Amino acid sequence: FMAGTEKGDTKARAAIWSDGAKFKAASEKFQAEAAKLAQVARAGDMAALKAQFNATAGTCKACHDDFREK
């Protein structure tokens, strides 16, 4: 989300550009949870997979809640 990309057809909220640190932190949290999800998936434990999927999906929702227009 570089300067100038806020123009045009976007569903992103202005906060992506004005609060880059918060957006970066949310992105890093998602990446960490997604890495855990991949690791849990390889183990084959469906209960653990479901729990980690929910944790990963929660990071998606949190970011969309803060940074995506409805």
Buried (B, 14 or more C-beta within 10 A) or exposed (E): BEEEEBEEEEEBBEEBBEBEEBBEEBBEBBEEBBEBBEEBBEEEEEEBBEEBBEBBEEBBEEBBEBBBEE
